[in-house]
Amino acid sequence: MTNTTTATTATTQETGLPVGTWQIDPVHSSLEFQVRNMGLVTVKGFFADFEGSLEAGEDGDTRAEGTIKAASVHTRSEKRDEHLRAPDFFDVEQYPEIAFRVTGVEPDGEALKVHGELTIKGITRPVELHAEVTGSGPDPWGGERVGVAAYGEVDRRDFDLHWDVRTPTDVPLASHKVKIEAQIGAVKQD
């Protein structure tokens, strides 16, 4: 992983993230997105192949970054997944990875506001996520773990995902607004 940037003004006490370097455990994490289909129902998709790390320093600096293999998209429909991998959407042949890095973290009531940069199809845009540390503690194998949940919304057109077939009543088949959710389980590194 590259391009780690030190983030912010929040201390580890304010963020709840214990001091240390934490490696994302993909087996105990999930990355999900949601779109409205024809304005009627929410359709969910997932990414199966991703990695990342979180770091909270003694000085209060928080850093985080991650990458996703775009071809690992899964929506329970192979036809739709193939379309999402094609140039209309992620164009995985030309842009195999999606990346996210934190640029800042600040307290937001009982939660956190996470500022970051999301890169899809080579286009980087600022995003804001709402997050919380959901817990931390020892695991049965002698390690230490932390949980983080983050939520947000992006407009897919900001990342050149402009495919726009519409219903007879002019509703997009796939909404432009995409909700994103990350449930992250991470293991402390020595």
TORTOR-633418 format. One record per residue: x, y, z of N, C-alpha, C in turn; residue number from 0; residue in three letters. Coordinates in steps of 0.02 Angstrom, whole numbers, padded with zeros to 5 digits. Atoms other than C-alpha are relative to their C-alpha. Layout:
N
      n.X      n.Y      n.Z     ca.X     ca.Y     ca.Z      c.X      c.Y      c.Z     i    aa
        X        Y        Z        X        Y        Z        X        Y        Z   NUM   ALA
...
//
This chain:
190
      n.X      n.Y      n.Z     ca.X     ca.Y     ca.Z      c.X      c.Y      c.Z     i    aa
    00042   -00058    00000    00000    00000    00000    00044    00061    00000     0   MET
   -00040   -00061    00006    00061    00173   -00040   -00041    00061    00017     1   THR
    00033   -00065   -00010    00021    00356   -00015   -00033    00008    00067     2   ASN
    00028   -00011   -00066   -00009    00351    00171    00011    00072    00019     3   THR
   -00005   -00069   -00021   -00044    00525    00235   -00020    00006    00073     4   THR
    00018   -00011   -00070   -00044    00580    00415   -00066    00037    00002     5   THR
    00064   -00032   -00006   -00216    00628    00468   -00005    00033    00068     6   ALA
    00038   -00045   -00041   -00274    00759    00583    00015    00020    00069     7   THR
    00000   -00033   -00065   -00313    00841    00741   -00028   -00044    00055     8   THR
    00030    00042   -00051   -00403    00701    00831    00052   -00045    00032     9   ALA
   -00046    00045   -00034   -00308    00604    00962   -00030   -00070    00002    10   THR
    00026    00068   -00004   -00323    00417    00987   -00054   -00005    00054    11   THR
    00053   -00001   -00050   -00426    00455    01143   -00065    00024   -00030    12   GLN
    00061   -00026    00031   -00548    00555    01037   -00028   -00049   -00052    13   GLU
    00024    00046    00052   -00556    00423    00899   -00019   -00068    00027    14   THR
    00013    00066   -00028   -00560    00270    01011    00043   -00054   -00031    15   GLY
   -00044    00049    00032   -00432    00184    00899    00062   -00009    00044    16   LEU
   -00059    00012   -00043   -00300    00103    01011    00065    00012   -00038    17   PRO
   -00065   -00012    00029   -00119    00151    00980    00028   -00064   -00030    18   VAL
   -00031    00057    00033   -00032    00035    00858   -00014   -00001   -00074    19   GLY
    00011    00012    00071   -00029   -00028    00680   -00045   -00061   -00005    20   THR
    00051    00052    00006   -00178   -00135    00630   -00007   -00020   -00073    21   TRP
    00008    00026    00068   -00189   -00245    00475   -00072   -00024   -00008    22   GLN
    00069    00021    00012   -00363   -00269    00402   -00001   -00076   -00012    23   ILE
    00011    00072    00007   -00422   -00450    00416   -00060   -00008   -00047    24   ASP
    00056    00003    00047   -00526   -00475    00257   -00051   -00054    00015    25   PRO
    00046    00054   -00017   -00602   -00636    00325   -00052    00024    00051    26   VAL
    00045   -00027   -00051   -00681   -00535    00466   -00018    00073   -00014    27   HIS
    00017   -00068    00022   -00720   -00377    00366   -00045   -00005   -00061    28   SER
    00040   -00002    00061   -00840   -00326    00229   -00001    00071   -00029    29   SER
    00006   -00063    00036   -00848   -00189    00098   -00062   -00007   -00044    30   LEU
    00065    00006    00034   -01023   -00158    00030   -00019    00066   -00032    31   GLU
    00030   -00060    00029   -01108   -00035   -00086   -00074   -00015   -00015    32   PHE
    00071    00007    00012   -01293   -00005   -00116   -00024    00052   -00050    33   GLN
    00032   -00046    00048   -01389    00071   -00262   -00074   -00016   -00003    34   VAL
    00072    00010    00011   -01573    00095   -00295   -00009   -00024   -00072    35   ARG
    00015    00028    00065   -01634   -00010   -00441   -00068    00025   -00022    36   ASN
    00061   -00029    00028   -01764    00083   -00546   -00038    00042    00051    37   MET
    00033   -00040   -00052   -01801    00188   -00392   -00045   -00041    00045    38   GLY
    00047    00043   -00035   -01890    00038   -00318    00030   -00037    00059    39   LEU
   -00030    00043   -00051   -01773   -00074   -00219    00075    00014    00005    40   VAL
   -00072   -00007   -00009   -01598   -00069   -00148    00034   -00066   -00018    41   THR
   -00040    00057    00019   -01473   -00187   -00228    00069    00009    00030    42   VAL
   -00064   -00003   -00034   -01314   -00228   -00133    00054   -00037   -00040    43   LYS
   -00058    00032    00029   -01142   -00270   -00197    00056   -00002    00050    44   GLY
   -00055    00010   -00046   -00983   -00326   -00112    00065   -00006   -00039    45   PHE
   -00066    00014    00027   -00797   -00334   -00144    00031   -00054    00043    46   PHE
   -00027    00057   -00037   -00712   -00497   -00096    00075    00005    00012    47   ALA
   -00074   -00001   -00004   -00528   -00452   -00120    00024    00071    00016    48   ASP
   -00023   -00066   -00021   -00458   -00305   -00021    00051   -00008    00056    49   PHE
   -00049   -00001   -00055   -00321   -00258    00102    00008    00072    00023    50   GLU
   -00011   -00068   -00025   -00274   -00111    00209    00029   -00001    00070    51   GLY
   -00028   -00006   -00067   -00204   -00046    00371   -00024    00065    00032    52   SER
    00016   -00057   -00041   -00244    00076    00510    00059    00011    00046    53   LEU
   -00055   -00013   -00046   -00115    00163    00618   -00019    00059    00045    54   GLU
    00011   -00053   -00049   -00138    00264    00777    00064    00009    00039    55   ALA
   -00063   -00013   -00034    00018    00346    00847   -00010    00027    00070    56   GLY
    00000   -00028   -00067    00061    00396    01023   -00013    00075   -00002    57   GLU
    00008   -00073    00006    00060    00576    00960   -00070    00020   -00022    58   ASP
    00069   -00015    00020   -00123    00562    00908   -00013   -00002   -00074    59   GLY
    00010    00005    00072   -00093    00549    00721   -00034   -00066   -00018    60   ASP
    00035    00060    00024   -00209    00427    00633    00010   -00004   -00075    61   THR
   -00008    00012    00072   -00173    00351    00463   -00037   -00063   -00018    62   ARG
    00034    00060    00025   -00269    00227    00359    00000    00001   -00075    63   ALA
    00003    00006    00073   -00269    00163    00182   -00021   -00071   -00018    64   GLU
    00020    00065    00023   -00335    00019    00081   -00006   -00003   -00075    65   GLY
    00012    00011    00071   -00349   -00056   -00092   -00048   -00058   -00009    66   THR
    00050    00050    00018   -00484   -00160   -00173    00015   -00024   -00071    67   ILE
   -00004    00027    00068   -00468   -00275   -00323   -00069    00008   -00031    68   LYS
    00066   -00017    00030   -00608   -00204   -00432   -00034   -00061   -00030    69   ALA
    00029    00060    00031   -00633   -00372   -00520   -00034   -00046    00050    70   ALA
    00030    00044   -00051   -00687   -00450   -00354   -00072    00021    00017    71   SER
    00069   -00023   -00012   -00856   -00360   -00364   -00048   -00059   -00007    72   VAL
    00048    00055   -00001   -01001   -00476   -00325   -00069    00027    00021    73   HIS
    00067   -00025   -00014   -01188   -00436   -00331   -00053   -00056   -00001    74   THR
    00044    00058    00005   -01264   -00612   -00339   -00032   -00006   -00069    75   ARG
    00022    00007    00069   -01290   -00590   -00527    00062    00003   -00044    76   SER
   -00061    00001    00041   -01148   -00645   -00641   -00005    00049   -00059    77   GLU
    00009   -00046    00056   -01220   -00545   -00786    00012    00072    00022    78   LYS
   -00010   -00068   -00026   -01226   -00386   -00681    00073    00010    00020    79   ARG
   -00070   -00006   -00020   -01052   -00421   -00610    00045    00011   -00060    80   ASP
   -00039   -00009    00061   -00981   -00437   -00786   -00007    00071   -00026    81   GLU
    00012   -00069    00022   -01061   -00270   -00831    00038    00049    00044    82   HIS
   -00036   -00045   -00046   -00987   -00188   -00675    00075   -00003   -00012    83   LEU
   -00071    00006    00014   -00814   -00252   -00725    00019    00033   -00067    84   ARG
   -00011   -00026    00067   -00833   -00180   -00901    00011    00077    00001    85   ALA
   -00014   -00072    00003   -00789   -00002   -00961   -00057    00046    00021    86   PRO
    00056   -00042   -00023   -00965    00064   -00922    00006    00017    00074    87   ASP
   -00006   -00010   -00072   -00920    00047   -00738    00074   -00002    00020    88   PHE
   -00067    00000   -00030   -00755   -00007   -00656    00057   -00009   -00050    89   PHE
   -00051    00010    00052   -00661   -00052   -00817    00063   -00033    00030    90   ASP
   -00052    00034   -00039   -00556   -00178   -00720    00063   -00018   -00040    91   VAL
   -00060    00014    00040   -00439   -00216   -00865    00048    00060    00002    92   GLU
   -00042   -00060    00000   -00376   -00037   -00868    00013    00026    00071    93   GLN
   -00005   -00026   -00068   -00406    00006   -00683   -00014   -00056    00050    94   TYR
    00012    00060   -00041   -00383   -00152   -00579   -00012    00013    00074    95   PRO
    00008   -00013   -00071   -00384   -00067   -00409   -00040    00063    00015    96   GLU
    00033   -00057   -00031   -00493    00050   -00309    00039    00015    00063    97   ILE
   -00040   -00016   -00059   -00401    00144   -00172   -00035    00052    00043    98   ALA
    00025   -00050   -00048   -00446    00242   -00016    00055    00015    00050    99   PHE
   -00046   -00019   -00053   -00337    00339    00103   -00030    00055    00042   100   ARG
    00025   -00049   -00047   -00381    00440    00256    00044    00062   -00003   101   VAL
   -00037   -00063   -00003   -00331    00624    00254   -00014    00037    00065   102   THR
    00015   -00033   -00063   -00410    00672    00420   -00055   -00036    00038   103   GLY
    00051    00029   -00044   -00512    00612    00568   -00015    00051    00054   104   VAL
    00019   -00047   -00054   -00610    00720    00689   -00061   -00027    00037   105   GLU
    00059    00021   -00038   -00734    00688    00829   -00063    00032   -00029   106   PRO
    00064   -00024    00024   -00916    00707    00778   -00053   -00026    00047   107   ASP
    00044    00025   -00052   -01022    00689    00934    00029   -00064    00029   108   GLY
   -00024    00065   -00025   -01009    00507    00987    00035   -00041   -00054   109   GLU
   -00030    00036    00057   -00944    00456    00816    00061    00038   -00025   110   ALA
   -00057   -00032    00032   -00806    00511    00699   -00019    00023   -00070   111   LEU
    00005   -00022    00069   -00798    00609    00539    00067   -00016   -00032   112   LYS
   -00061    00020    00033   -00670    00533    00422    00002    00033   -00069   113   VAL
   -00011   -00032    00065   -00604    00635    00276    00050   -00044   -00037   114   HIS
   -00045    00042    00038   -00523    00536    00138   -00001    00014   -00073   115   GLY
   -00002   -00004    00072   -00482    00517   -00044   -00014   -00069   -00028   116   GLU
    00019    00062    00033   -00566    00383   -00148    00020    00004   -00073   117   LEU
   -00022    00001    00069   -00490    00333   -00315   -00034   -00059   -00035   118   THR
    00033    00050    00042   -00595    00240   -00444    00013    00019   -00072   119   ILE
   -00015   -00013    00071   -00546    00225   -00629    00051    00056   -00007   120   LYS
   -00053   -00049    00004   -00394    00334   -00595   -00021    00070    00020   121   GLY
    00026   -00066   -00021   -00503    00478   -00532   -00004    00001    00076   122   ILE
   -00001   -00007   -00073   -00474    00536   -00353   -00045    00057    00020   123   THR
    00047   -00051   -00025   -00610    00631   -00261    00000   -00003    00077   124   ARG
    00007    00001   -00073   -00628    00684   -00079   -00067   -00030    00019   125   PRO
    00062    00028   -00027   -00757    00588    00021    00000    00009    00076   126   VAL
    00008   -00005   -00072   -00824    00603    00196   -00040   -00060    00024   127   GLU
    00034    00058   -00029   -00872    00451    00299   -00016    00013    00073   128   LEU
    00015   -00001   -00072   -00955    00435    00468    00022   -00068    00025   129   HIS
   -00030    00063   -00024   -00867    00305    00573   -00003   -00004    00076   130   ALA
   -00007    00011   -00072   -00852    00229    00744    00044   -00061    00011   131   GLU
   -00037    00059   -00022   -00733    00111    00831   -00051   -00041    00038   132   VAL
    00052    00042   -00029   -00849   -00032    00875    00024   -00043    00057   133   THR
   -00028    00037   -00057   -00732   -00114    01000    00071   -00021   -00013   134   GLY
   -00067    00027    00006   -00561   -00183    01034    00012   -00048    00059   135   SER
   -00016    00046   -00053   -00486   -00324    01135    00037   -00060   -00026   136   GLY
   -00038    00059    00018   -00393   -00489    01137   -00042   -00051   -00038   137   PRO
    00034    00056    00034   -00436   -00634    01022    00023   -00066    00032   138   ASP
   -00018    00064   -00030   -00426   -00820    01068    00069   -00027   -00018   139   PRO
   -00064    00025    00024   -00259   -00840    00978    00059    00042    00025   140   TRP
   -00053   -00041   -00029   -00159   -00715    01080    00012    00066   -00034   141   GLY
   -00006   -00064    00035   -00182   -00568    00963   -00047    00052    00029   142   GLY
    00045   -00054   -00020   -00270   -00403    00984   -00036    00025   -00062   143   GLU
    00041   -00020    00058   -00411   -00344    00871   -00038    00065    00015   144   ARG
    00041   -00060   -00005   -00508   -00185    00837   -00053   -00004   -00056   145   VAL
    00053   -00004    00050   -00672   -00157    00745   -00017    00072   -00016   146   GLY
    00018   -00067    00022   -00717   -00003    00644   -00056   -00006   -00052   147   VAL
    00054   -00003    00049   -00878    00035    00550    00000    00069   -00031   148   ALA
    00001   -00064    00035   -00887    00172    00418   -00055   -00001   -00053   149   ALA
    00056   -00007    00047   -01030    00236    00310    00006    00065   -00037   150   TYR
    00000   -00062    00038   -01047    00364    00173   -00040   -00008   -00064   151   GLY
    00036    00000    00063   -01118    00407    00003    00041    00038   -00051   152   GLU
   -00034   -00034    00055   -01040    00453   -00164   -00047    00002   -00060   153   VAL
    00035   -00003    00064   -01106    00503   -00334    00046   -00036   -00050   154   ASP
   -00043    00041    00043   -01040    00372   -00455    00023    00038   -00062   155   ARG
   -00019   -00040    00059   -01035    00501   -00597    00065    00039    00013   156   ARG
   -00063   -00034   -00017   -00892    00588   -00503    00061   -00042   -00018   157   ASP
   -00054    00046    00015   -00786    00435   -00547   -00006   -00028   -00071   158   PHE
    00008    00019    00070   -00833    00424   -00732   -00040   -00065   -00007   159   ASP
    00045    00057    00006   -00965    00290   -00700   -00068    00028   -00024   160   LEU
    00056   -00038    00027   -01091    00374   -00815   -00055   -00042   -00033   161   HIS
    00051    00041    00031   -01192    00226   -00880   -00068    00021    00027   162   TRP
    00062   -00032   -00024   -01371    00292   -00874   -00061   -00023   -00040   163   ASP
    00062    00024    00030   -01507    00181   -00945   -00058    00019    00047   164   VAL
    00056   -00024   -00041   -01678    00242   -00886   -00064   -00039   -00016   165   ARG
    00065    00032    00009   -01851    00172   -00861   -00044    00044   -00044   166   THR
    00045   -00042    00039   -01998    00234   -00967   -00023    00063    00037   167   PRO
    00019   -00059   -00039   -02036    00356   -00825    00061    00043    00017   168   THR
   -00061   -00039   -00006   -01857    00427   -00836    00036   -00007    00067   169   ASP
   -00036    00015   -00062   -01792    00347   -00676    00062   -00041   -00019   170   VAL
   -00060    00040    00015   -01611    00285   -00684   -00007   -00073    00022   171   PRO
    00002    00071   -00017   -01599    00096   -00689    00043   -00013    00062   172   LEU
   -00044    00003   -00059   -01454    00114   -00564    00010    00071    00024   173   ALA
   -00005   -00068   -00027   -01456    00266   -00450    00070    00028   -00006   174   SER
   -00065   -00033    00003   -01317    00393   -00464    00032    00001    00069   175   HIS
   -00025    00000   -00069   -01300    00401   -00275    00012   -00072    00021   176   LYS
   -00020    00067   -00022   -01209    00250   -00204    00018    00004    00074   177   VAL
   -00018    00004   -00071   -01207    00210   -00019    00057   -00049    00007   178   LYS
   -00056    00045   -00013   -01047    00132    00045    00003   -00015    00074   179   ILE
   -00006    00021   -00070   -01018    00035    00205    00060   -00046    00006   180   GLU
   -00057    00043   -00015   -00860   -00040    00276   -00006   -00023    00073   181   ALA
   -00003    00030   -00067   -00860   -00158    00425    00069   -00032    00004   182   GLN
   -00070    00019   -00001   -00677   -00178    00467    00020   -00033    00065   183   ILE
   -00032    00033   -00055   -00597   -00304    00582    00075    00000   -00014   184   GLY
   -00072   -00006    00012   -00409   -00276    00603    00039   -00030    00058   185   ALA
   -00043    00035   -00048   -00269   -00367    00693    00062    00043    00013   186   VAL
   -00059   -00039   -00018   -00131   -00276    00787    00063   -00035   -00023   187   LYS
   -00064    00026    00023    00042   -00298    00712    00053    00012    00054   188   GLN
   -00054   -00008   -00049    00198   -00322    00819    00047    00056   -00019   189   ASP
//
